[in-house]
Amino acid sequence: MAISGTALARDNARDAAPTAPATTETKPPENDDGNVVVVTGRRLSEASQSIGEDQVTNTVAITRQALLSAPAGVSGLKMLEQLPGFNVQTDGSLGLYEFGNSVQVRAYNLDQIGFVVDGIPTGRSDPFGGSPVFRYVDNENLGSVVASAGAGDVSVPSYSSLGPVVRYNSIAPQKKAGLFVSEALGQFNLRRNFIRASTGQLGPISAYVSRTKLDSDLWRGAGGVHRTHWEAQLHADLGGDSWARLKFVSNDFHDNDSPTLTRAQYTSTTPDLGGKTGRYRGYIDTPPNTTPGFAPSVAGVPYSNTNYTYTAPLAINVRNDRLYGGTVHLGIAQGVYLESTGYWEHKAGYGVSPDSYANSLSIYTSEKAAGLNVVAPKGTQYGKSGVGGNRYGITSTLHWDAGINHIEAGIWGEVEHYHRTQARYNTTDGSPASDPDLSQTVFYRRDYRADRNTTQIFLNDRIDLGKLELTAGFKGLNIDYVQRGYRDYADYYRVVNGVAVAGYGPQSNQVNYNDLFLPLVGALYKIDNRTQLFASYAENMAEPKGIDDIFSVTLASSSGVVPAPAPERSQNVEFGIRTRQKELYASLATYYTKYKNRIQSITTFLAGSSGATETFYTNVGRVEAYGAELSGTYKPGFLHGLAYFNLSATYNHARALDNVMNGTAILYATKGKVLPDSATWLVNGGITVEPASWLVANFSGKYTSGRWSTLDNTPGSNVPAYTVWNAYVDIGDGWHLGPLKTVKARFNIDNVFNKDTLAFVSTAATGDGSFRPLSPRTWQVSISAEY
C-alpha cells in the first residue's frame, strides 16, 4: 500500500518524547544468556509493543514501522484491519466514506469500542452526531495504534466501551528543523498532498504543524471526497521529569453519498438511472427534466418526478470539526508523577438527502393544517439534517511507585452539549442542482438538544513479585443524560380521526446510568525474558449505544417518551501467551465474553389498532462470544534477511442467547443465532521482501468468512466469504537528491485480482440486509521527501 510520510520514521522514533512512550522500544529484548534478540525489518513493528509485552490483557499494536505500510490518506479505522480480532469493512480502498465503515470485534461493534487520541477520549463513534476517530488523525503523524480487544483498561476514559479500547499516539516533534512533503496520485482522480513543517529544538520548545489536502472522485456514482486536515503539536520541556504538550486538530470534510444496495440490485442486470449495474450503481448528476424517465409527475412542477431523488447534488455530508488539547506532566518525586489533559472539541456540520415531491407534499399538508409556518414544495426538496455542539473535559492521573506496588488513581470529567435539527427546504426552483432556499421550510421533523455529563474515577495497583505480576483495579462511571425539544413528527403534528392537529410539542427526558465498581483483575507470569503468560477478568458498563436516536422517537400510543433502556453490561475473560524469539514474535489469546441488555430497534403492533405499528429501541437480551486471536511475525534466518512473514488469525463464535420478545410472544427468533456481520474466521497475512537497501515490496491477503445480514439468520441472508489481495513496492529508502533527503517513491495496488463481492453490511432484523460492495482494483503512486 502506498505511503507518504515515511521519511522521518527513524528520527521520530529516536526523538519520541515521554508523551508517547508507545512509539519507541526503549531497550532491546534479551534472551536468557543476555544476548540481544531482535527481529528487525523496515516494515516490522517493535516486538515488545506489537505483542503487548507486560500487559495482563491481550494488547496488540501497530507501531511506526508497520504504519509505513498504510496507504496515503487511509482512514484511522481502516488501520485496525491489520490487528487480530478486528473485522473492518469500509467503502473504498481508503475507507474515507464516513457512513460506509463498520468494525466488529468479538461480540462488539463500532459503537461499543472506546477510542482515545493522545489521551483525549473521542466520545461517540457514530458519524452523524458523534466524533469518529478518523477525523482526528493523519497516518503520517501517528507513532502507534494500540488496541485491547477485550478486557480494556480501567484508566481509559470512555462511556462507550464494553471492553475494547483503541489508543492513537502521535509522534513527538523532531529535534531538527525541516520540512517533509509528499504527493499522492491515484485512480478516480485521487490527489493528496501533505506537508509538515518542524521547528526543531528551540530551547525547551519543539513543535510541528501539518496540512493535508485530499480530493477524489467517488469510485461509484457522481460526486467526490474533499478533505482539508490540519494538525499541530507543541512540546515544552519543563525541567526534570516534567513536560507539557499542546495539540490542535482541524478537519473540514465534504463528500457525496453513495447508496447502499439490496442483494437484488447488486445481482440485477437491469441498469440503474445512470446506466450502471452491479457494484457500480450510484447516484447521478441532475439531468434536464426533458430526459426520458424524468418528465414531471405533476403538471406545472418541473422536478416532481421521484427519480430526482437518485441525484448526487442532494446527497452530501459536510463536517467542520476542531479539537484543542493540552497536557501537563509533572514529575513530583522519584516514581511519582501527575498527568492531566484538558480538551475542547467543537463540531458543526450537516447532511443533505433529497425528498420527493409527493412525500414532502403529504407532510407539508398536515403541518400546514396543524398551524405550522411552512411553504408548499416546489419539486425535489433539500433535506437538511444539522449537527453541532461542544465537548469539554479533563482527565487527571496520579502515578506512584511504592516498592513492589505501582499505583495509579485518576478522574475524568466531561460535559457535552449537542444540537440536532432536521427539516426539508425548497431549492430556488425545485431542482436538486439548485441552491437551497433556507427561508422556505417545507416541513419540520426534529429540533432537540442533548446534554451529557460524565464522571469516571479509577484506581489500579500493579504488584511486582518478580516473575509474577498481579493487577487489581476498578473504575466507577456515572452518566447523566437529558434531551429536550422536538423529537420527531408527532411533536409537530398528529393526525386524529383523519384530521391533522397540533403535535405534542417539545418534550423532555432524562436518565442516569452509574456503577461505581467495575473491576479488572489480572496476572502476568514471566516464564523467561522472552515468554509470558497472561490472564484477566474485567467488567464494564456502557451508555446505551445510539441514545440520541433512542429518545428521539415519538410513540403513537402516548405523548410520553420511550422508557429508558438499561445500560449495556459486559464480562470479559482472557488467557494467553506471548513470546519473542530470535526469528519470531507472536501472541495467542483465548477469550470468553458475555454482555447483556443489548439494544435493538423493534417494531410492534399498536394495541386496539387495525395493523398500525410503532418502532422504538429497547433491551432485547444477552450475547456470548468465545474464540482465539493469534498475531505473529516470522523472519527465518535461512533467508538471510531477504523476507519476513506476518499473520493474524481470529476464530470468533458470537451468538445471541435470547429471542427478541414482544410481551410473551417471540418477535424475532434470535436465540442461538450468529450476530449479524460477525465473521467466524478472519485471516490477514503477507510477505515482505527487502532484496536491496533501496527496495521494499509486500504482497498480502485478507480472508473474511461468511456472515449474516439479519438478526434471525434468515435463510438466504448470508454474505459469502471472500479474500482480497493487496501489494505495494517502496523504492528509495535513503536516496538523496540535492537538498532533498530520503526521497521515496511508492506504488500500491488494492484488490489486486479485482474481487467483486459484497463487503459492508447494513443489518436488518429479518429478511435481508442492505450492502456496500467491495471497491474494485485501485492503484496509487506517491512520492515523498524531506528537506
N, C-alpha and C positions, 0 to 999 in steps of 0.2 A: 504494500500500500504506500502511496506517495506521502511524503512528509516534508514540511517546511519547518524550520526552527530547530534543526539538529546541531547547528554549528557550535552552539555554546554548551553542549551537553557536559563536556568534561569540566569546563570552568565552573558551570553551575553546580555540578556535584561537589567539586572541590571547595567552592565558596559558600555552600549552603550554610545559612545562619541557624542558630538554635531554634528559630521559629519553625523550622521544618526538618526535624531530625529524620523524618521518614524518607527524605530524598537521598540520603547517603548511608553507606555502610561504614561505620566508624572504625571498625577493626576487622581484619581478615579472620575467617574461622580457623580454628586449629584442630588438628586431629590429636589422638591420644599421646603421641610422642612429641607434640609441639610443632611439628612441621606444618607450614601453611597449606591449606587445602582450598583452592579457589577454582570454581568453574567460570571461565571468562569467555566473553564474546561481545561483539559490538552491539548486539541486539538482545543481550541477556540481562534480565533483572538481577539486582543484588540478591544472592541466595537467601540471606537471613530474613529480609523483609518479604521476599516473594512467597515464602512458605510460612510466614508468621512466627518466626522463632521467638521463644519465651512467652508466647501468648497461651492462655488457658482455653481460648476459643479458636475455631478454625478461621484464621485471619490470613487472607491472601492479598497480594498486591501486584499492581503494575507499576514498576518504578521507571525512572527516567530513561534508562536504556531501552526498555520494551516499548515505552511510549513513542520512541522514534520510529516504530513500525506503523504508527497510525497515519491515515491519510490527512493531507492538509484540509482543515476545516471540518474534521469529523466531530460529530456530536459527543458531548460528555457522557451521554448514556450509552452510545454505541461502543465506547471504550470498554464497557463492562463485559462484552461478549467474549473477551479473552479469558475471563475468570471462570473457574468451575462453579456450577450451580446456577449461573445466570443465563436464563433463556431470554435473549434480547431480540426483538423484532422491530425493524424500522422501515420507513417508507423512503427509498432511495439509498444509494451507496454511502452517503454521509450521514443519514439519519436526521436531516435538518427539519423535516416537516413535523411540527410540534404535536399534531393530532394523529400522527402515524407511528408513535413509539409505544411499545409495551415491554415490560420486564416481569418475568416470573422467576421466583427463587424459592425453592422448597414449597411451602404452602401459601406463599405470599405473592402479591403483585406490587406494581409500582407505588400505589398509594399507601402501602404498608411498610415501606423502606424509609429509613431516616438518612438524609443527606446533609453533609457539613462541608463548607468551603473555608479553609483556613480558620477553623474554629467557629465559624458563623453558621448556624442552622438555616436551612433554606425553607423550612416550613412545608406547606402542602406542595405536592408534585403535579397536580392537575394543571394542564397548560392554559385553561381558560382563566381561572382566578388565582392560581397558585404561583409558586416560584420554582419552576423546574430547574434543576441544577445546570442544564446545558446552556442557560442564559448567562451564567456567571463564570464560565471557564473557557479558556482557549488552550489547545493542546500544547502550543509552543511554550506556554508559561507554567506548565504543570511539572512538578517534580515526582509526584506519585499519586496513585489512586489506591486506597487501602479499603478493603471490604471485609466485613464479617457477615457471613451468610445466615447465621442463626442466632446465637446467644447474645450478640451485641456487646455493649459496654455501658455500664451504669453512668459513666461520666458524659456520654454523648447527649447533647441537648436535642430532644425530639419528642413531639407528641404524636408522631405518625408511626413510629417503628414498633412492630410486633417482634422484633429481634434483629432483622438485617439492618446494618448501618454501612454507609459508604462515605469515606472522607477523601476529599480532594485537597492536596497540599501543593501550594505554588512554590516555584523556585524562589530563592532569595536573590536580591540584587547582586550582580557580579562585582568583583573588586576592580576591574579595569573598565575605563570608559570606552564606549564604542557603539556601533550600530549593527543590528542584524536585520537583514531584509530577505524576503522570499517572494516568489511569484509562482502561482499555480494556474495552469490552464487545463481544461478538460472537456469532455463530452457534454452535450447540452449547453454549450456556450458558457461553461464554468470559467470564471476568472476570480481569483482570490489573491490579494496581496497583503502581506504582513510586514510590519516594521516595528522594531523595538529599539529604543534609544536608552542607553545606560550611562549614568553619571560616573560610574566607578566610585572608589572610596574617596570621599571628600571630608577629611577629618573623621568624625564619628558617624557621618551620614553616607548612605549609598541608596540609590533609587533607580527605577526604570519606569518608562511609560511605553505602552504599545498600542498600535491601532491595526485593526483588521477590517478589510472591506471585501465582501463576497457578493457576487452576482451570478445567478444561474437561471436558466430556463427550467421549468418542471420537466421531468422525464416523461410524463404523460399529461396531455391536456395543455390548454393555453395558460399563460402566466409564468411567474418566476419566483425566485427566492432572493431576497436582498437583506444583507446583514452588515451593520457597522458596529464594531465592538472595540471598546477602549478598556485597557487595564493599566493601573498604576500602583506601584508599591514603593514605600519609603521605609528604610530600616535605619534605626538610630541606636548606636552603642551607648548605653547609659553608665558604663563603667562596671567592673566586676562581672557578675553573672546577670546583670540587668540589661534589658533592651526594650525597645518599643518599635511597633510597626503600624504604619498607616496604609490602608488599602482602599482602592476605588475601582468600581466596575460600572461601565455604561454599555447597555445593549439595546440597539434600535433594530427592530426586526419587522420585515414586511414580506408576506408571501401570499400566494394564491392557494386555495384549497384544491384538492383532487377528491373525487368521490370514492367512497367505499363501494364495493361491488358485491352483488349476490353471486352465489355459485352459478346460477343460470345465466347471468350476464357475462361472467367470465368464460363460460364454455360456449356461449351462443355465437353462431356465425353471422348473425344479423348485425350490421354496423350500428353504432350509436349516431347521434345527430352530427357528429364530426366525421363520420365515415370510418371510425376505428372499431376494432374488435378485440376480444381477449384482454390481456393486461394493459393495452394501450388506450382503453376507454378513458376519456377525461373531458372536463368542461371545455367549452369552445368560446372563441371570440364572438361578440354580438353581431349577428347577421342582419341585413336590412329586412324590414317586415314584408317585403315583396318576395322573399325567399320561400320556395315551396316548403310547407310544413310550419311556417312562421306567420302566416296570414292572421290578422286579428280574429280572435274568437268572439269578440263583442264589437258590433258596429260602432265606429267613432272612437274606439280605444285602441290606438295603433299597436301597443305592446301587451295586449291582454292574453296572447297565446301562452299557454302553460310551458311550452318548450323553451321560453326565455329564462326559465329557472335553471336551465342547464348551461348558463353562460358564466364565464370566469370573472368579469368585472364586479359582480356582486357576490363573489366567493373569496373573501380576503381576510387576513388576520394582520393586525398591526399591534406591536408591543414596544413600549418605551420604558425600560427598567434601569434603575440606578441603585447601587449598593455602596455604602460607606461603612468602613470598619476601622477600628483602632484597637491594638493590643498592647498591653504593658506587662512585661515580665520582670518581677522584682526579686532579685536574689537576696533573701533576708539573712541567711546564715548557711553554713555548710550543710547541704542536704535539705534546705528549706527554701521554698520559693512560693510566691503568689503570682498567679497569672490571670488577668482579666481582659475580656474582649467586649467592647461595646459596638453596636451596629445600628444602622438605619437603612431600611430599604424603601424606596418609593417606586411604585409601579402604576403604570397607566397604559391604556390600550383599548382596543375594541375588535370585535369580529363582525363580519357582514355576511349575511346569507340572503338570497333572493326569496321573495314571497310572491306567489301567483296572484293575479288579479282576482280570481274567483274566491280564493281563501281570504284575502285582505278585505274584499267587499263584504263577505259574510260577517267577519268580526267587527269591521267598521260600522256596519248597520246596527249591530247590537249595542256597541259602545255609544253611538250617536243617540240611540233611543234611550239609553240609560243616563243621558245628560252630559257625557264627556265632550270636551272640546277637541274634536277630531275632524279630519278633512278627507273627502272621498278619494279613493285611489285613482291614479292616472293610468297605470299599466302594470309593469312589474316593479314591486316595491323594494326599497332599500331597507333590509332588516338589520338594524344595528344593535349589538349587544356590548355594552360598555363595562369595563372592569377598571378598578383603581383602588388605591389605598396606600397605607404606610404600615411598616413593621418596625418597632423599636425594641431593642433587647440588650441584655448584658449577661455575660457568663463570668464566673469567677471561681478559680480552683486554688486551694492551698495544698501544697505537697510537702510532706515531712518524712524524712528518713530517720528512723529511730531504732538503731540496732538492726535486728532482723525484720523489723516492721517497716513497710513502705506505705504510708498512709496518704490518702487523698480525700479531701472533702470539698464540696462545692455547691453552688447555687446558680440557677438560671431563671431569669425572668424576662417575659416578652409580652408586649401589647401589640395587637394587630387590629387595624381599622380597615374594613373592606366595604366597597360600594359596588353594587351590581345594578345595571339598568338594562332594559330590553324593550324595544319598540320598533314599529315599522313606519318608514317615512316615504314620501314621494321623491322621485328624482325630478329634475326640472321639466322633463317632457314624458316621463314614464319609461324611458329606455334604460336598460341596465348599464349602458355605456355612458350615460349622462351623469352629471354631478348630483349629489343628493341635495334636497331642499329640506334642511332640518327644521324649518319653520312650519312644515306641513306634516303633522303627525297623523298617520292613518289609523293606527290603534296602539294602545299601551298593553304591555304584558307584565313587566317587573320593574320595581324600583325599591330596593331594600339595602339596608346597611347591616353589617355583621361585625361584632366586636368579639375578640378572643383574647383572654388574659391567661397566661400560662406561667406556672411556677414549678420548678423542679429542683429538688435537693438530692445530694448523693453522698455516700460515704463508702470508701473501699480500702481494704487493707491487704497488701500482698506480703506474706510471711515467707522469708527466705531461710530454708532449713538445709541449704547446701544443694544436694541433688534433688531434693523435693521442695517445691514451692506451692503454697496454698493461698488461695484468694477467696475473700469473703466480702461482700458488699451489698448495698441496696440503693435504690433510688425511690423517691416519693414524687408523685406527679399530681398536680391539680390544674384543671382547665375549667374556666368559666366562659360560657358562650352565650351570646344574646343576639337575636336577629329581630329587626324592626322594619316595617314598611310593607309595600305591596308585593306579595309573594308570587301571584300568578293571576290569570284572567279573572277568577272568581272574586278577587278583591276589587276589581274594577267594575265588573258587571256579572249578573247572573240571569239566567232565563227561567222564569217561574210561570208555569202553565202556558208556555209558549210566548211569553212576553218578557222582553229584556228590561231588567230593573237594575238599580244601583247595586254594586257589589258589597262585600263585607267591609271594605275599607282597609286601611293599614292595620296590620296585626303585629303582635309581639310574642316572642317565645324565648325562653332561656333555660339553660341546663348546666349542671355542674357535674364534672367527672373527676374523681380523685381516688388515689390509692397511695398511701404513704409508706407502703412496704412492698417493694418489688425486688426480690433478692436475686443475687447472682453468686454462685459458689463455683470454685474450680480448683483443679490440681494440675501441676506440671511436674513430670519426673524426667530427669536427665539421665538417660542410660549411659551416655558418654558425652564428649564435647560435640558430637555430630548428630546424635539421635535423641529425640524427645517423645514422650507420651503425654497426652493432654486430655482433660475431661472437664466438662462444665455443665451446669444446670442454671437456667435463668427463667424468670417470669417477667412478662411485660403487659402493659395496658396501653391502648391507643385510642385516641378520639375516633369515633365512627367515621370511616372514610366518606367523603362527599357530603359532609354535614350541611353545607350550604344548600345543596340540592335536596337533602332530606327535609329541611324545614321550609323550602320554597315551594312546597306542594300545597295546593288548596284542595280540600276534600269536598265532594259533592254532598256528603252525608251530614256535614256540620260546618259551622264557621270557625271551629277551633283549629288548632294546629295539629299536625301529626304527632302522636305520642313519641317522646324522645326514646330512641333505641338505647340499649345498654352498650357500654364501651366494649370493644373487642379485646379479648384477653388471650395470652398465649403462654405455653410452657415449652421450653426448648432444652433438649439434652444432646450432648455431643461427646464422642470419644474419637481419638485419633492418634496418629503418629506422623512425625516429620523427621526428615534426615537430610544431611549434607555430606555427600561422599565426594571422592576425588573427581569422578566423572559424572556425578548425578546429584541433583537435589530434588526432593519430592515431598508431598504432603498427602495423606489419606485420612479422611474424616468420615465417620458414620454418624447418623443423627436420627433423632425422633422428635417430631414437633407436633403440637396439637394446639388449636385455638378454638374459642367458642364465641358465640354472639356474632357470627358472620352477618354482614349487612347485604341485603339483596332487595332489588326492586321487584314488587309483586303486584299483580292485577287481580282484584276481587270483584264479585258482583255486589251491587248495592241492594240491601235488604228492601223488599217491597217494590222493587222496580221490575220492569219487563226487559231484562237483559242489559241494563246500564251497568257500567263498571267504573272503578276508580283505581288509580295506580299510586303507590307510595312505597317508601323504603322501610324495612323492618329487619329485626334479627331473625335468622332462619336456621340456626343450628351450629354444629361443630364441624371442624375439618381436621384431618390427620394426615401426616406425611412422614415417611421414613425413607432412608436411602444412604448413598455414599457419594463422596466427591473426591476425585483424585486430580492432583496437579503435579507436573514434573517436567524437568529439563534434563536431557542426556547429551553429553558431549564425549563420544567414545575416543579413547586415546589412540586407537589404531588408525583413526583418520587424520591424526596429527594436526588438529585444529581446523581442518577443511570444512567441517559441517557439524551442526548440532540439531537436536530434535526437541520439540516441545509438545506436550499433550495435556489436555484437561478433559476429564470424562466424568459424567454425572449420571447416576441412577436415582430416579425420584418416583416414589409411589405416593401420590397425593389423592385422597378420596374424601368426599363428604360423608359424614357419619349420620346425618338425619335427612328426612324428607322435608320439603317446604310445605308447611301446613296452612290451611285456611280454616281455622277453628279445629274441628276434629277430622276434617276431610283432607286428603292429600292433594295439594295443588300441583306440585311437581315431584315426581318420584326420583329424588336425587340421592337417596341413601345408597352408599357403596359405589357411587358413580365417580369417575375421574373428574377432577376440577377442569373446567374449560381452559384451553390454551396452555395446559400443563403437559410438557413433554416428558415421557418416561426416561428417554435416553438423550443426552447431549454429549457430543464428542467434538472437540476442537483441537486440531493438531497440525503440525507442519515441520518443514525442514528449512533451515537457514544455512547457506553456504558462504564462505569467505575465501575464495580462491586467490585473492590478491589483496594487498593493503588498501587498494582504492576501489574495491568492489564488494558489495553485499547483495545477495539475492535470496528471495524467500518464496516458497510455494506452500500454501496452507489450505485446509478444508474444514468446514463446519457441518456436522450432521445433526439434524433435528428430527427426532422420531415423530410418529403420528400424534395428532392432538385432536381434541373435540372442540366444537364451537358452541355447544349447548350445555346447560346445567344438567339436564337429564340424559345426556349422551344419546340423543335421538338417532336412531339408525339413519345412516346417510349424512350425518353432520360431522363425520370425521374428516380431518385435514391430513392429506398424505405426508409421509416423511419425505425429507429432501436433503440433499447435500449441495453446498455451494463452495466453489473453489476460488481462491484469490492468489495473486502473485505480485511481486514488486522487484525492481532492480534499483539499487542505490550506487551511483558512480561518483567518485571523488574521495571523500573522507580524508581530507588533509591537503587537497590541492590548493595552491596559491596562484593568484593572477594579479600581478602588480600590487596595489594596496589592498586588494581583497584577499581574505584568508578563508580557509575551509570552504572553498567553493564546492557545491554538490549539485548533482542532477539526479532526479528520481522519476521513475516511470512505474505506474501501477495499473493493474487490471483487476477490476472487481467482477465477480461472477464470470470467470474465465470461459466456461463452457455454455454460457447464456442459458442457464436453467430458467425455465418458465413454470412457476408454481405459485400457489397461494402461500403467503407468509404471515402477515399481520392478521390477527383475528379479533373482530368485534363480537363479543359473545352475546348469545340470546338465552332465554330460559328454556325454550323448547323449539322444535322445528329445525332451524338452521341459523347460523350467524351471518355476518357480512365480513368482507375481507379486503385486504390490500395485497396486490401481487408483488412478488419479488421483482426488484428492478432489473433490467437487462444488463448485459455486459457493458461495463463502463470503464473508460480509460482516463488517466490524469497524468500530467507531467508537471514537475515543479523544479525550480532552480533556487538555491539559497546561497547566501554568502555573508561573511562577517567583515566589518571594517573597523 
